[in-house]
Amino acid sequence: MFPDRPTCRNMAYITDGASNTILVGEKAMDVGLYATGSWYWDEPFFLGGSGGTARWGKKLLRDTRGGALAARGNWGSAHDGGAQFLFADASTRLISYGTSSDLMLILLTPQGGETVPDF
């Protein structure tokens, strides 16, 4: 939905349905880097400008110590059950860690034409 900041596509672009399309989600991080302020793949959103503010992966991981390379580009959190995501219909949902990367890819593509299973 946001191919090149500040460019943003409109809602008509989402042909898979707003309730089936992720806009924003929590990012996976290395627990050991929480208090460092910044690391290239895990910088805070307000710094911007590198891979630390965008996700392109389709894995959903729980934050772990020493997991910086696995976290790179992927989704996750420190929560017990999963990570929180904001969908294009303005709903938020917890997606569990056991969710397949195939389902994550379906939810991340606004025009994939896939059937979204219950999750």
Secondary structure as GFF3:
##gff-version 3
##sequence-region A 1 119
A	DSSP	three_ten_helix	11	13	.	.	.	ID=ss1
A	DSSP	three_ten_helix	18	20	.	.	.	ID=ss2
A	DSSP	beta_strand	22	25	.	.	.	ID=ss3
A	DSSP	three_ten_helix	31	33	.	.	.	ID=ss4
A	DSSP	three_ten_helix	51	53	.	.	.	ID=ss5
A	DSSP	beta_strand	60	62	.	.	.	ID=ss6
A	DSSP	alpha_helix	68	71	.	.	.	ID=ss7
A	DSSP	beta_strand	75	77	.	.	.	ID=ss8
A	DSSP	beta_strand	82	87	.	.	.	ID=ss9
A	DSSP	beta_strand	92	96	.	.	.	ID=ss10
A	DSSP	alpha_helix	101	108	.	.	.	ID=ss11
###
